[in-house]
Amino acid sequence: MQKNKNILQLLRKVFGLLQKKQKRGFVLVLLILAVSAVLNQFTPLAIGQLTDHILDQPGFSFGSILPFLLFILVVNVGNQLIQIVRRLIVEDTATRAEKTAREKAVHSLLSAPLSYFRQNMTGNIHGRLNRSLDGITKLVKLVFMDFAPSIATSIAAIVVIFSQLPTIIALLIVLVIPVGGLIVLRQISTQKGIRVQLLQTKSNMDGTMVELLNGIETIRVYDSVDFECQRFSSQSERLRAREMKHHKAMALYDGLKFLNEAVFHVLVIGASVLLASQGVISVGTILTAYLCFTQLTGPLRELHRILDELAENTVLANEYFRLVEIPQDFSYLPVSESTQVPSCNAIEIQGLSFSYPENPDRIILNDLSLSIRPGEFVGIAGPSGCGKSSLIKVLTKLEQASGSLTVGGKPLSDFTRSQLADLISIVPQSPFLISDTIYHNICYGCKRQVTLEEVICAARQAHIHEDIEKLPGGYSFEVSEAGGNLSGGQRQRIAIARIFLQNPQILILDEATSALDNTSEKYIQAEIEKMQRQNGTTILSIAHRLTTLQNCDRILVFDQGQIVQQGKYQQLIDQPGIFQDMYKGILK
């Protein structure tokens, strides 16, 4: 009972993906199904009457059977035409449902907590998404192109069977349904778990494949192609073994279904012939009984396949709704009050503590307190794992921490994602580039229309204009996935060009110039400092290359989630401690 309830809930969710127009279209589909099911029954009845007509006439005349033949032709052609209309309606609905489902899935994943992506491999997510979307589309098609027509045809066939045939033959014909149904139900119940295992195994293999492709250069340097192929082969063999177990079971159940149909086939023909020999029915009725049996077993055979595929696609559809029902990240939740972006860009932190949800016992930021003045240029240094990047994630509302954090006097929790985007810009160590033109990559994140002249000006400030001019098409040059056809320095400078377009109140540089040569770094640093003076931008700069922090108003030195030193560049070099050790290369 609960299982049927779950399936109905799932179908309601799938139906909810459809637009009103498509929902209305299904009324026409159902009407077509009813008409088509009735038309399908005319052929066996007409053939039975045609046979009796020929046998009853002492002198056969071909002209006398022409009306029968024309009737059968018109019925079948008309039936096929309305089937084409039904198919087009269903295909249109299925493609629209897939489009809606894909858009919802993308929105859900882009709004998911970051912890979800730390716990799931990217390839795994991608594989699950594609297969589950395929399941949604197939589910719509199965219900309205296969399942519903089979049910309608079966019902119409049963009505004709009981109205036109002797009761004993009618009962023999329909008895094939419950026996076949029991076999199918047993098949579905035993194979569902295996289908889930296959889905999980394929998703894990997708994750491994993406992992390998992302590390292609390292794999070649270490000459570990054979090792990785062997590792992947082991996963493939486990998948193959599970699939063969599934296929063996399916072959057994298919054999039982065939045996069921064959036994009742023989019983129906034998009973019909026996009754005809006793004069109870005519020869034409024997033929009608045979064709009615095939009219029933055809949809029944399809019903077996449909229920099997329905079970498989139900698993996939449930997986899809698990993806789209991932809880939203806390930063997208409605804020307690509407907050205007403040004109003051001071940052105040009191008693801030943070640990990742997956490992709450490991404290990353420990009771941190900090005040950053408006327009201040603050450098952040410290050994790896000391909490530098975690502080930036908390400040940009990517991770949730305890304590107090205000920007311009307003709590960070009262800012929406959109308001933070207007306030803060960040240049990460690994810039995010999209597969689009250089122009659109530089404009990325801008909410206003940007002219080419503005983009060129920003590119000049980022010391990338001359490089772009040398590329085929210049600013129309198509960047490949993740900027694979650009150097690391070019990717960083494109990301830096964005900030000159946006003129943020708060700018965060996270190893933003780590891939640049000294000349480019000094040029860009001068442009950033110029922007700071002109706009009063508050800047936070994380750098392992300590010379990047020479012109900072203040440098904060982190260790184990706390500030252990602070001061100007030269002052910290002269002062014994972590910064001096890093400067001398003793500590990294």
ZAKOL-161091 format. One record per residue (C-alpha): residue in one letter; z, y negated, x. Coordinates in steps of 0.001 Angstrom, whole numbers, plus 524288, in hexadecimal, padded with zeros to 5 digits. Example, Ala and Ser with C-alpha at 12.3 -4.5 7.8 and 13.67 -1.06 7.14 Angstrom:
a81E78811948300C
s81BE48042483566
! end
This chain:
m800008000080000
q803D37F6AB80AF1
k7F7667FA578124A
n7EED27F6A38069F
k7F6687E9F280532
n7F3E77E6BB81389
i7E5547E93E811EF
l7E4C77E05D805FE
q7EBFB7D5B280D6F
l7E25C7D72881899
l7D6A27D62B80F7C
r7DC8C7C9E58095C
k7DDAF7C3E9816EB
v7CF8E7C756819F4
f7CB517C1E180CC5
g7D2CA7B5718103A
l7C9387B33F81B7D
l7BE3C7B12B811A8
q7BA177A42A80C24
k7B9C17A1A27FD6D
k7AAF37A2F67FD27
q7ABA07B06580372
k7B66A7B4A67FA33
r7ADF47B0CE7EE94
g7A29D7B80A7F4B4
f7AA467C4AC7F3C8
v7AA067C3BE7E4F6
l79B307C5047E5FD
v79CD97D0187EFDA
l7A5867D79A7E660
l79BA07D58B7DB64
i790C47DA907E434
l7990C7E6657E7C0
a79AE67E9D07D96B
v78C567E87A7D648
s788707F0107E27B
a791E77FB277DF6C
v78BF17FC9C7D1D7
l77E017FC197D6FC
n78118806E07E0D1
q783E0810487D594
f776C980E5E7CEE0
t76F358160F7D91C
p775FC823737D77B
l775A0821FA7C8A6
a7673081E557C8C8
i763B88298B7D1E5
g76B048334B7C934
q763CD82E7C7BD1D
l756F582E707C493
t758EA83CAE7C86F
d75BFC840E07BA7A
h7504E838F67B59A
i747118402D7BEB1
l74C9E84DA77BB75
d74C5D84B077ACC4
q73DE8847397ACAD
p7346D852D47ABC9
g7298384ACE7B1F4
f72DE8841F37BD2B
s728188344D7BD83
f72AF082B767C929
g7295C81F7E7C09B
s734DC823C47B859
i73E3E822BD7C3ED
l7398F8155D7C888
p743B280E127C037
f74E7C816237C6AA
l749438135E7D434
l74794804D57D1A9
f7554C804157CC1B
i75B0F80A9F7D83B
l7532D801757E103
v757497F5167D9D5
v7659A7F9297D99B
n765F47FC327E824
v75E757EFFC7EC4F
g766DB7E7597E39B
n7731C7EDBF7E8D9
q76EBD7EB6D7F6CC
l76BD07DD157F42F
i7794D7DA377EECA
q77F237E1F27FA33
i778357D88A80388
v77E3F7CCF97FC4F
r78B9D7D3787FD2E
r78A097D5FE80BB2
l786387C7E680E9D
i7920F7C2C980724
v79B487CC1680E34
e7954A7C96581BAF
d7968E7BAC181979
t7A4B07BC908155C
a7A7C87C567820E7
t7A20F7BBFD82AF6
r7A95A7B084824EB
a7B5E87B877824AE
e7B4027BBBF83313
k7B1AA7AD648364E
t7BE147A94F82F32
a7C5C47B46E83542
r7C1177B109842F9
e7C4A47A2B184149
k7D23B7A62D83C28
a7D45F7AF9184781
v7D05B7A581851B1
h7D96579B5D84B96
s7E4917A51A84B0D
l7E3027A9398594D
l7E1A379B4485E43
s7EE22797C5856DA
a7F5D97A3D585B24
p801E47A2F5863DF
l7FF017A40A8726F
s808427AFAC87309
y7FE467B76486B05
f7F42C7B601875DA
r7FDED7B9C788049
q800A27C657878D6
n7F2777C9E2875AC
m7E6CE7CB1B87ECD
t7DBAB7C1AB87BE7
g7D1917CC8B87B2E
n7DA7B7D43787230
i7DB3F7C8AA868C2
h7CC907C6698698C
g7C96E7D4B5866E1
r7D2EB7D59D85B7F
l7CD657C923855B0
n7BF387CDA785644
r7C2087DB2E850CC
s7CAD07D5E984602
l7C07E7CBEF841F5
d7B6A77D7018415D
g7C0677DE4E838DB
i7C1AB7D2CC82F74
t7B2D67D1DC82DE0
k7B13B7E07D82BFE
l7BC577E0AD82227
v7B56D7D6A681987
k7A89C7DE2081A92
l7AF047EB5181836
v7B5CD7E6CE80BDF
f7AA167E02480587
m79E617E72C80B86
d7A3927F50B80C79
f7B0947F79D805D0
a7AE7C7F0577F8F1
p7A06D7F57B7F70C
s7A4F98036C7F9B1
i7B00B8022F7EFD6
a7A7107FBFB7E5AD
t79C878064D7E7A2
s7A6928114F7E70F
i7AC6280C267DA51
a79EE680AB47D432
a79B3B818677D8C7
i7A7A681E487D2E6
v7A4D9817AA7C5C5
v796FE81D2A7C5B0
i79BB282AA27CA1E
f7A58582C057BEFE
s79C60826197B4D1
q7902582DE97B83B
l794F183AE37BDDE
p79D1D846317B8A8
t7ABA8844A57BB37
i7AC8B8504E7C47A
i7A1D984AE47CD4A
a7A75783D107CC7D
l7B4BE841FA7D0BB
l7AEF0849AD7DC13
i7A78A83D997E0A6
v7B307834247E038
l7BC8A83DFC7E624
v7B62B83B397F33B
i7BC9682DB17F30D
p7CB3B831047F395
v7C93483BD47FDA1
g7C112832CA8063C
g7CAC5827C18040C
l7D61E8300A8090B
i7CE868332781563
v7CB9E824AB817B2
l7D9AF8206E8155E
r7DE5682AA581F0D
q7D41E825FC828CA
i7D83E817BB82790
s7E6D381A7E828C3
t7E553822E283509
q7DBA1819FB83C0A
k7E1A680C8F839B1
g7EB1980D9E84527
i7E03D811DE84E51
r7D8078063384A25
v7E33C7FCF784D85
q7E4A58037885AD3
l7D60A8021485D5A
l7D68F7F3B3859AF
q7E1FD7F13E862E3
t7DB8F7F8BE86E05
k7CECF7F12B86C95
s7D6457E44A86C53
n7DD6F7E805878D4
m7D0767EB6587F4E
d7CB0A7DE2487B49
g7D6CB7D7E5881CD
t7D4967DFBC88E42
m7C6317DBFF88E76
v7C9057CD6088D86
e7D37B7CEF6897F2
l7C9927D55F8A116
l7BF157CB1A89EB7
n7C8BF7C01A8A15E
g7CC147C66F8AE5E
i7BE3F7C9F68B286
e7BEE97C2678BF5F
t7CBE37C87E8C374
i7C6F57D6148BFC0
r7BB407D4558C8B6
v7C3157CEAE8D3EA
y7CC737DA478D368
d7C12A7E3C68D0F3
s7C8B47E9928C58B
v7BD027EC098BC96
d7BEA97FAD18BD47
f7CD477F9C68BAC8
e7CB5B7F1058AED5
c7C0587F9A68A9A3
q7C952805658AAC2
r7D4397FE178A3DA
f7CAF37FA26898FA
s7C568807FA89877
s7D30180D74895DD
q7D4758046588A25
s7C6D28081688585
e7CA1D8168D88641
r7D6678149187E1D
l7CE3580D548740F
r7C3D18180C8742A
a7CE16822C087235
r7D3E781B988668E
e7C67581932860B3
m7C2D0827958621A
k7CF6A82B7C85B5B
h7CB9F8224C85052
h7BD8C8273E84FB8
k7C1CE8358F84F5C
a7CAA8832D1843C8
m7BFD282B1583D16
a7B6308364D83F22
l7BFE583FCA838E7
y7C1D68372882CF9
d7B330834BB82BBA
g7B12C8438882BBE
l7BB4A84535820F4
k7B4C583A8F818C8
f7A7718410381A75
l7AD1E84E43816C5
n7B33E8484480A95
e7A62D8429A8062C
a79EAE84F0E80963
v7A7DA857BF8017B
f7A75984F257F56A
h798A784D657F737
v796B385C007F5EE
l7A04985D007EA8F
v799508522D7E2EB
i78BBF8580C7E4F5
g79091865CA7E1CB
a79772861847D554
s78B9D859727D104
v78228864C47D302
l78B5A86E0C7CBD3
l78C59864E97C020
a77D94862BC7C01B
s77B2B871837C009
q783E78727A7B408
g77C57867827AD4F
v787F185E407AD56
i780C8853EC7B544
s7729E8513C7B8BD
v76C228521F7C60E
g76B6C843607C64A
t77A16842DB7C4A4
i77B8C84B817D0BE
l773E28416E7D85D
t77BBD836597D25A
a7886883D417D603
y783BD83F007E3F5
l77FA7830C67E52D
c78C4F82C0F7DED2
f793D7834237E8B2
t78C5F82DA87F3D6
q78E86820687ED43
l79D078234A7EE07
t79DC2829E17FB5D
g7955481F2D8018C
p79F3E8146C7FE8D
l7AA5581E2280112
r7A4E7820F680E9D
e7A3B48125B810B5
l7B1598109780B4B
h7B68E819DA81597
r7AFE9811DB82039
i7B406804FF819FB
l7C259808D9818C7
d7C21B80D5F826DF
e7BC2B8007D82B80
l7C5007F91282221
a7D0D87FF10828C6
e7CB917FB3E83623
n7C8197ED668322D
t7D51D7EBC582B39
v7DBA77EDFB83864
l7D2AF7E3BA83E7B
a7D4A67DA0483358
n7E3727DB6683465
e7E22A7D8B2842F4
y7DA697CC5A83FBC
f7E4E17C73D8368B
r7EF417CA0E840C5
l7E77F7C12D849DF
v7E5CE7B6158401C
e7F3F87B70A83BB1
i7F99F7B4DB8494D
p804427AA86847AB
q7FFD579CEF84BB7
d804C77975A85867
f810A078EA385660
s808CD782B085AB6
y7FFFC783CB84EAF
l80B1178443844DE
p80CDF7782783C43
v8159476DF6842A5
s821CA768E483BFB
e81C7075B2383AEF
s80FD0753CA83D26
t8105274E2D84ACC
q80733743D38500F
v803307454585E35
p80CE573C638653C
s808417310986D7E
c812C173405877A1
n80FD673F9388083
a81D51741C988642
i8221274FEA886DA
e830617535988517
i8358A7612E88727
q843B076548884E2
g8495D77302886A6
l83C16779C888609
s83C61788988879C
f831237921088676
s82E1C7A07F887CC
y822557A83D8833C
p824627AFAD8765C
e820607BC7987CDC
n82B217BB2588718
p835EC7B28088175
d83FC87B64888BFF
r837AF7B008896E0
i83A807A16E8966D
i82EB17997489ACC
l8340978BB98983F
n842B278A8589908
d8499977F168923F
l83F997755989768
s84190766B289591
l8376E75CA789994
s8330274ECC89685
i8252774A2689944
r8226A73BAC897C1
p816457366C890E0
g80AC1735F689A4C
e811FE73D778A4EC
f80A6C7466E8AE33
v813077526F8AFFA
g80FD775D838B94A
i8154876B2B8B716
a816A4774C98C252
g81DBE781578C50A
p81BC478FA78C887
s8141C798D48BFA9
g81B8E79CD08B36E
c825027915E8B3E3
g8218078C618A639
k81764781B08A913
s80C9D786E28A03F
s8167378B3C895F8
l81B4077D2F894D1
i80D3B778D489258
k80B847834B887E9
v817CD77EAB8810C
l8139D7706D88214
t8063A7736E87C32
k80CCA77B678715B
l8069D7881F875E0
e813EF78E8187715
q8208878C1C86F89
a82D11788B3876AB
s83AFB7851F87310
g8409D777C68760B
s83B8576A0D873C0
l82DF87652187785
t82914757FF872A4
v81C7E7508F87539
g81CE3742058729D
g82A117440E86C2C
k824C874E1186273
p8289C75C8F862E3
l81D727652E8679D
s81FB476E0C85BF0
d81B99762E2852D4
f80DF97620D858C7
t8028976977852E6
r7F8B47701485BC5
s7EED47658785878
q7F83D75A9185C10
l7FB817610386903
a7ED077622086C0B
d7EBD27535F86A2A
l7F77C7512A87308
i7F64375B0287E19
s7EB1175FDB88696
i7EC0876AC089083
v7E39676F5089BD0
p7E75077D6E89E97
q7E51E7848E8AB5C
s7DB2778D5D8A499
p7D3247841989C07
f7CE1D788B288EE7
l7BF5A7871288DD9
i7B6E978B3A8826C
s7A91C790BE88254
d7A282783CC87F69
t79CD27781F88685
i7A3BE770618911E
y7A3DC764EA88797
h7AB1C76C8087D0C
n7B4847724A886E4
i7B884764CA88B82
c7B9C07602E87D63
y7C21876BFB879DC
g7CE45767D58727E
c7C96275A1F86F26
k7CAAC75742860A8
r7C13874BD1860F0
q7B2A974AE786364
v7B0697495F871FD
t7A4307433E877D0
l79D1D748B38839F
e7A03A73C2388B05
e7AEDB73E78888F3
v7AD7F74C7F88D9C
i7A62674823899D1
c7B0AE73E0589CAC
a7BB497486D89B50
a7B384751AA8A40A
r7B2777472A8AE81
q7C1317453A8AE15
a7C2DA753FD8AF93
h7B989753F18BB3A
i7B06F75DC38B46B
h7A4EC755348B02D
e79C92757E48BC2E
d79EAC766908BAE2
i79AA07660C8AC96
e78E5375E4D8AFBE
k78A187692A8B8FD
l78B437739B8AE77
p77F2D7772B8A654
g77FAB76E6689A62
g78B0C7665D89F7D
y794E67642F8949D
s78D0C76D9588C03
f78F3C778B3895A4
e7948C784A388E85
v7A18D78955893D9
s7A329798208938D
e7AF1E79F5788E82
a7BB95799DF894C7
g7B3017913C89D85
g7AE5779CDC8A572
n7A24E795788AA50
l7AAA178A6D8AFE7
s7B38878A058BBBC
g7C253789708BA43
g7C26077B3D8BE98
q7B7B57779E8B4E0
r7BF3B77E008A9D2
q7CB82776788AD57
r7C45C769908AE3F
i7BE0876B8C8A0E7
a7CBAE76DC189B50
i7D07C761828A25A
a7C50F7599389CCF
r7CA5875C7588F2B
i7D6D4754E5891B1
f7CF44748858952B
l7C8BB74943887C8
q7D57974B9988099
n7DE5F741C988794
p7EAB97492388390
q7F8387431688318
i7FD8674EE688A5D
l7F58D756478946D
i7F9577638D899F3
l7F2DC768758A656
d7F5D7776CF8A8F8
e7EFE97799F8B667
a7E48C771808B14A
t7DE4A76F428BEAB
s7E19B77C348C546
a7D32E7800D8C69D
l7CEAC772C88CBDA
d7CC2376E7B8D9BF
n7D4A2763958DF4B
t7CA3B759028DD81
s7C80575C118CF15
e7D69475D548CCB7
k7D98174FEC8D2A0
y7CE8F749838CAE5
i7D30E74F7F8BE06
q7E14974CBA8C109
a7DDED73E608C2D7
e7D6C773E208B5B2
i7E24B744998AEC5
e7EBCE73AD28B4AD
k7E2B972FC58B08B
m7E2D67350F8A27D
q7F199735D68A334
r7F2EA7279B8A727
q7E93D722D289CED
n7EE4E72AD989164
g7FC8472D378950F
t7FA2D73BE9894C7
t805C2744B789752
i8017574F448A0E0
l8079275C548A42F
s80106763168AFA3
i803E5770FE8B421
a7FEC07742C8C1AA
h800A377E3A8CC51
r7F87C775AA8D55D
l8037D76C138D7C8
t7FAB47612F8DCEC
t7F5B775FD38CEEF
l8032175A388CB84
q8039474FA78D630
n801D97443B8CCD8
c80B137490D8C230
d815BB73FCE8BDBB
r81EF574B5B8BE21
i81E27759CF8C188
l82689763E98BAA0
v82937770708C21B
f82BF377C538B997
d832C8789048BCE7
q837327938A8B34E
g834C278AEB8A78F
q83C6777F2F8AC57
i83995772808B3B7
v83FB0774378C135
q83994768618C805
q832C875BC68C452
g82DA3750018CB8B
k8216574A758D1CD
y818077524E8DA3C
q81C6F74DF78E7B3
q82AAA74DEA8E3C2
l829F475C3A8DFAD
i822B67601C8EC0F
d82DAE75A5C8F433
q83843760738EBD1
p83C1876EB68EE6D
g83928777308E2A3
i82E9677E6A8DB2B
f82486773638DBF9
q825D3772768EABF
d824C67813A8EBD6
m81867781138E386
y812CC775FD8EBC3
k8154977DDC8F838
g80F9678A228F225
i81C7B791728F25D
l81CDD792B88E37E
k811AF793BD8D9CB
! end
